[in-house]
């Protein structure tokens, strides 16, 4: 990790830089695959599964028998953990339910909103270097609470054409309607356009590699909505002299093992903490099975020594991290000053892993600085707010003349007439 001591504010932009992903070279490949899936449907997806995932499929659907077999392949202890996590995610997201209120803006003019679930949603679950069955819970649980009538899940199979059993168990626990064996760009295309087997969805959720990211961006231009723009995962840890340096190092490494393009950032006011964290990172890194991946991620990463707590929080807000961990004496006060972050973890015991799996918050979050404008996945992500209004004759008297004047000023005479004809009818 690069060490930066007491940077000036004009150096912050460089500190906040993420690893550069040039997806321009991918766009043609992604576009070609998407076009083929749109034209040939299931057969195109099957062909690309053979080419990219090296498995031979005759059908994309996961059968009820395969779902049952998965139950037997997952240990009782892991299934209990999945159920516990699901219960917490369910409880937290159920608390986000919207209750609309009717508002009388003027006598006889009543307006209100109704929350309506997106009818059909698609979930993409990676299955490459790490089969993310936890993401099934994070994406399907709020979809079920929202009332989405069809929840479609695509995930890549292994070379034997089987889906990771924990993914299937999580899908059943969370209430997924249909599961399909499809990964990468071809999965995004199948859900965006629909095939003979895979239903066309109205919104696609889920993480993925740079090909998946590029595919989601392309289909979002005119075919389907997506959850958010997303890139490689990241964490920022704020630590003062009271921080447990072993905890800090573990948090940095837990993020670094996601992928070689992940990034971690430590911002501290203590020179001693910086040195001890560096030692702890080296010690803990040597013990990790995914050491090589974490090492490459650490090459993209930084430890920054700043002069004050104020500077620490300002730098964090400039970085706008996906995950923010605050290990300081006054973490509650600092939490009040957070304005840009996907999900925040407070105190020495709130490790990012808790939110990734089982505390109840969602782990599908904005990356690459998008936390300045986007929220993480939540119940509203699966809903639309439809507005209603009702006017009585008194309502027409109250706002009619204003509507006429405004429409006339915009030179929209038909708009004016729609109100005038009602005023004249009174």
C-alpha positions in Angstrom: 0.0 0.0 0.0 1.2 3.5 -0.8 1.8 5.7 2.2 0.9 9.4 1.9 1.7 11.7 4.8 -0.1 15.0 5.5 -1.3 15.6 1.9 -2.5 19.1 0.9 -6.1 19.4 -0.2 -5.0 19.8 -3.9 -3.6 16.3 -3.6 -6.9 14.7 -2.5 -8.2 14.2 -6.0 -5.3 11.9 -6.7 -5.9 10.0 -3.4 -9.5 9.5 -4.4 -8.7 8.0 -7.8 -9.9 4.5 -8.3 -8.2 1.8 -10.4 -8.9 2.8 -14.0 -11.1 0.3 -15.9 -11.0 1.0 -19.6 -14.1 -0.8 -20.9 -14.0 0.7 -24.3 -12.2 -2.4 -25.6 -15.0 -4.6 -24.2 -17.9 -2.7 -25.7 -17.8 -4.3 -29.1 -17.6 -7.8 -27.7 -20.4 -7.0 -25.2 -22.5 -5.5 -27.9 -22.0 -8.5 -30.2 -23.0 -11.0 -27.5 -26.1 -8.9 -26.6 -27.2 -8.7 -30.2 -26.8 -12.5 -30.6 -28.8 -13.3 -27.5 -31.5 -10.9 -28.7 -31.7 -12.6 -32.0 -31.2 -16.3 -31.0 -32.5 -16.5 -27.5 -31.8 -19.7 -25.5 -29.5 -21.2 -28.1 -27.2 -18.2 -28.1 -27.0 -18.3 -24.2 -26.2 -22.1 -24.4 -23.5 -21.5 -27.0 -21.9 -18.7 -24.9 -22.1 -20.9 -21.7 -20.0 -23.5 -23.7 -17.6 -20.9 -24.8 -17.1 -18.8 -21.6 -18.1 -21.1 -18.7 -16.9 -24.3 -20.5 -20.1 -26.3 -19.7 -22.5 -28.1 -22.0 -26.1 -27.4 -21.4 -29.3 -28.7 -23.0 -31.6 -26.4 -20.8 -31.1 -23.2 -19.0 -33.6 -23.8 -16.2 -32.7 -25.1 -12.8 -35.2 -27.9 -12.1 -37.1 -28.5 -8.8 -35.1 -31.7 -8.4 -31.8 -29.7 -8.6 -33.3 -27.3 -5.9 -34.1 -30.3 -3.7 -30.6 -31.8 -4.2 -29.0 -28.5 -3.3 -30.7 -28.7 0.1 -28.9 -32.0 0.8 -25.5 -30.6 -0.3 -25.5 -27.6 2.1 -24.6 -28.3 5.7 -27.3 -27.7 8.3 -25.1 -25.2 10.0 -24.7 -23.1 6.8 -28.4 -23.4 6.1 -29.1 -22.0 9.6 -26.7 -19.2 9.0 -28.5 -18.4 5.7 -31.9 -18.4 7.5 -30.6 -16.1 10.3 -29.2 -13.6 7.8 -32.4 -13.7 5.8 -34.5 -13.0 9.0 -32.3 -9.9 9.7 -32.4 -8.6 6.1 -36.2 -9.2 6.1 -36.7 -7.3 9.4 -34.6 -4.3 8.3 -36.0 -3.9 4.8 -39.6 -4.5 6.0 -39.1 -1.4 8.2 -38.7 0.7 5.0 -42.3 0.3 3.8 -43.8 3.5 2.4 -47.0 4.8 3.7 -48.5 7.5 1.4 -50.6 10.4 2.8 -53.3 12.3 1.0 -52.4 16.0 1.0 -55.0 18.8 0.3 -52.7 21.4 -1.4 -55.7 23.8 -1.8 -59.4 23.3 -1.0 -60.7 20.8 -3.5 -57.2 19.7 -4.7 -56.0 16.4 -3.2 -52.7 14.8 -4.1 -51.1 11.5 -3.0 -48.5 8.8 -3.8 -48.9 5.1 -4.0 -45.9 2.7 -3.9 -46.3 -0.1 -6.5 -43.8 -3.0 -6.9 -42.0 -3.6 -10.1 -43.7 -6.6 -11.5 -40.7 -8.6 -12.8 -37.1 -8.1 -11.7 -33.9 -9.9 -12.7 -31.1 -10.7 -10.3 -27.6 -11.5 -11.4 -25.4 -13.5 -9.0 -21.7 -14.0 -9.8 -20.4 -17.5 -9.5 -16.7 -17.1 -10.5 -13.9 -16.7 -8.0 -16.5 -16.5 -5.2 -20.1 -17.7 -5.5 -22.0 -14.9 -3.8 -25.0 -16.7 -2.3 -25.3 -13.8 0.3 -26.1 -11.5 -2.6 -29.2 -13.7 -3.4 -30.5 -12.8 0.1 -29.7 -9.1 -0.4 -31.5 -8.8 -3.7 -34.4 -11.3 -3.5 -35.5 -10.5 0.1 -36.5 -6.8 -0.5 -38.0 -7.8 -3.9 -40.3 -10.3 -2.1 -41.2 -7.7 0.6 -42.0 -5.1 -2.1 -44.4 -7.6 -3.8 -42.6 -8.2 -7.1 -44.7 -10.9 -8.7 -41.8 -12.6 -10.5 -38.2 -12.7 -9.3 -35.8 -14.2 -11.9 -32.2 -15.2 -11.0 -29.3 -15.9 -13.4 -26.0 -17.3 -12.2 -23.2 -19.1 -14.1 -23.0 -22.9 -13.7 -19.8 -24.9 -13.1 -18.2 -27.1 -15.8 -20.6 -29.9 -14.9 -23.5 -27.6 -15.5 -24.5 -27.3 -11.8 -25.2 -24.2 -9.9 -23.5 -23.7 -6.5 -25.9 -25.4 -4.0 -25.7 -22.5 -1.4 -27.0 -20.1 -4.2 -30.0 -22.4 -4.7 -30.7 -22.8 -1.0 -30.6 -19.0 -0.6 -32.8 -18.6 -3.6 -35.4 -20.9 -2.1 -35.2 -19.2 1.4 -35.6 -15.7 -0.1 -38.4 -16.6 -2.4 -36.9 -16.5 -5.9 -39.4 -17.6 -8.6 -37.1 -19.0 -11.3 -33.4 -19.8 -11.5 -31.4 -20.1 -14.7 -27.9 -21.3 -15.6 -26.5 -18.3 -17.3 -23.5 -16.0 -16.5 -21.8 -12.9 -17.8 -23.1 -10.8 -20.7 -25.4 -13.6 -22.0 -27.3 -13.6 -18.7 -27.8 -9.8 -18.8 -29.0 -10.1 -22.4 -31.4 -12.9 -21.6 -33.0 -10.9 -18.8 -33.0 -7.6 -20.8 -34.6 -9.0 -23.9 -36.2 -12.3 -22.8 -35.6 -15.7 -24.4 -37.6 -18.8 -24.9 -36.9 -19.8 -21.3 -35.9 -16.6 -19.5 -38.6 -13.9 -19.0 -37.9 -10.3 -20.0 -37.6 -8.3 -16.8 -38.2 -4.6 -16.1 -35.1 -4.0 -13.9 -31.8 -5.9 -13.4 -29.9 -6.0 -10.1 -26.6 -7.4 -9.1 -22.8 -7.1 -9.2 -20.4 -8.6 -11.7 -17.1 -8.2 -13.5 -16.3 -5.5 -16.1 -18.1 -7.4 -18.9 -21.3 -7.6 -16.8 -21.0 -4.0 -15.8 -20.6 -3.0 -19.5 -23.6 -5.2 -20.5 -25.8 -3.6 -17.8 -24.8 -0.1 -19.0 -25.6 -1.0 -22.6 -29.0 -2.6 -22.0 -30.0 0.3 -19.7 -29.8 2.8 -22.6 -33.2 1.6 -24.0 -34.2 -1.9 -22.9 -34.4 -2.2 -19.1 -33.6 -0.3 -15.9 -30.6 -1.3 -13.7 -30.0 -0.9 -10.0 -27.0 1.5 -10.3 -23.7 2.0 -12.0 -21.1 -0.1 -10.2 -17.5 -1.0 -10.3 -14.9 -2.8 -8.2 -15.6 -3.0 -4.4 -13.9 -0.6 -2.0 -13.6 0.4 1.7 -12.4 3.4 3.6 -11.3 3.0 7.3 -11.0 6.0 9.5 -8.8 5.3 12.6 -7.5 7.4 15.4 -5.0 6.4 18.1 -7.7 4.4 19.9 -8.2 2.0 17.0 -7.5 -1.7 17.3 -4.9 -2.1 14.5 -5.5 -5.8 14.1 -9.2 -5.1 13.5 -8.3 -2.4 11.0 -5.9 -4.6 9.1 -8.5 -7.4 9.0 -11.1 -5.0 7.6 -8.7 -3.7 4.9 -7.8 -7.3 3.8 -11.4 -8.5 3.9 -12.1 -6.0 1.1 -8.9 -6.5 -0.8 -9.6 -10.2 -1.3 -12.7 -9.4 -3.4 -10.7 -8.9 -6.6 -7.5 -7.5 -8.0 -9.2 -4.3 -9.0 -10.6 -3.7 -5.5 -9.3 -0.8 -3.4 -8.8 0.0 0.3 -8.1 3.3 1.9 -6.9 3.9 5.5 -7.1 7.5 6.8 -5.6 8.0 10.2 -4.4 10.8 12.6 -1.9 8.5 14.2 1.6 7.8 12.9 1.8 4.8 15.3 -1.5 3.4 14.1 -0.3 3.6 10.5 2.9 1.7 11.2 1.1 -1.0 13.2 -1.6 -1.5 10.6 1.1 -1.9 8.0 2.7 -4.6 10.1 -0.6 -6.3 10.7 -1.6 -6.3 7.1 1.7 -8.0 6.2 1.2 -10.6 9.0 -2.4 -11.4 8.2 -1.9 -11.3 4.4 0.6 -14.2 4.6 -2.2 -16.4 6.1 -4.8 -15.8 3.4 -5.8 -18.4 0.8 -6.6 -15.5 -1.6 -3.3 -13.8 -0.8 -2.4 -13.2 -4.5 -5.7 -11.4 -5.2 -5.4 -9.3 -2.1 -1.8 -8.4 -2.8 -2.8 -7.0 -6.2 -5.6 -5.0 -4.7 -3.3 -3.5 -2.1 -1.1 -2.2 -5.0 -4.1 0.0 -5.8 -4.5 1.1 -2.2 -3.3 3.8 0.1 -2.6 4.6 3.8 -3.0 8.4 4.5 -1.8 10.2 7.5 -3.7 13.5 8.2 -3.3 16.2 10.8 -6.8 16.2 12.3 -10.1 14.4 12.7 -11.7 17.2 10.6 -9.4 16.5 7.8 -10.1 12.8 8.1 -13.9 13.1 7.7 -13.5 15.7 4.9 -11.2 13.3 2.9 -13.6 10.5 3.5 -16.5 12.5 2.1 -14.4 13.5 -0.9 -13.7 9.8 -1.5 -17.4 8.8 -1.1 -16.6 5.2 -0.3 -18.9 2.2 -0.9 -18.1 1.0 2.7 -16.9 3.3 5.4 -15.6 2.0 8.8 -15.1 4.5 11.6 -12.8 3.2 14.4 -12.4 6.4 16.4 -13.0 7.5 20.0 -15.9 9.8 18.8 -17.3 7.6 16.1 -20.9 8.6 16.9 -20.1 12.3 16.4 -18.2 11.6 13.2 -21.1 9.5 11.9 -23.2 12.7 12.0 -20.8 14.3 9.6 -20.9 11.6 6.9 -22.5 12.9 3.7 -21.1 10.6 1.1 -20.9 6.8 1.7 -22.8 3.6 0.7 -22.9 1.9 4.1 -21.3 3.0 7.4 -19.9 0.7 10.2 -19.4 2.3 13.6 -17.0 1.4 16.4 -14.5 -1.4 16.7 -16.9 -4.3 16.5 -18.9 -3.3 13.4 -16.8 -5.0 10.7 -17.9 -4.7 7.1 -18.4 -8.5 7.1 -21.4 -8.0 9.4 -23.1 -5.9 6.8 -22.0 -8.1 4.0 -23.8 -11.1 5.5 -26.1 -10.9 8.4 -26.6 -7.6 10.3 -29.6 -6.8 8.0 -28.4 -3.9 5.9 -27.9 -4.3 2.2 -24.5 -5.0 0.7 -25.3 -4.0 -2.9 -23.9 -0.4 -2.8 -22.7 2.4 -5.0 -18.9 2.2 -5.8 -16.4 4.4 -7.7 -17.6 7.6 -6.0 -21.2 7.1 -7.0 -22.1 7.4 -3.3 -22.3 11.1 -4.0 -25.5 10.6 -5.9 -26.8 7.0 -5.4 -28.2 5.0 -2.5 -27.5 1.3 -2.0 -30.2 -1.2 -2.8 -33.2 -0.8 -0.5 -37.0 -1.5 -0.6 -37.6 1.5 -2.8 -35.3 0.1 -5.4 -38.0 -2.4 -6.2 -40.9 0.0 -6.2 -42.3 2.9 -8.2 -44.1 5.8 -6.7 -47.2 6.7 -8.7 -48.8 10.1 -8.0 -52.5 10.7 -8.0 -54.6 13.9 -7.9 -58.3 14.6 -7.6 -59.9 18.0 -8.2 -63.5 19.1 -7.3 -65.2 22.2 -8.8 -63.8 24.1 -5.8 -60.3 22.9 -6.8 -60.8 24.2 -10.3 -61.8 27.6 -8.9 -58.7 27.6 -6.6 -56.0 26.8 -9.2 -57.7 27.2 -12.6 -56.7 30.8 -13.2 -53.1 30.1 -12.3 -53.0 27.1 -14.7 -54.4 29.2 -17.5 -51.9 32.0 -17.0 -48.9 29.6 -16.8 -50.0 27.6 -19.9 -50.5 30.9 -21.8 -47.0 32.1 -20.8 -45.5 28.9 -22.1 -47.5 29.3 -25.4 -49.2 26.0 -24.8 -52.8 26.9 -25.8 -54.2 23.4 -25.7 -53.0 23.1 -22.1 -54.8 26.4 -21.3 -57.9 25.3 -23.0 -58.1 22.0 -21.1 -58.5 24.1 -17.9 -60.6 26.9 -19.5 -63.2 24.6 -20.7 -63.7 23.2 -17.2 -63.8 26.7 -15.6 -66.5 27.7 -18.1 -68.5 24.6 -17.2 -68.9 25.6 -13.6 
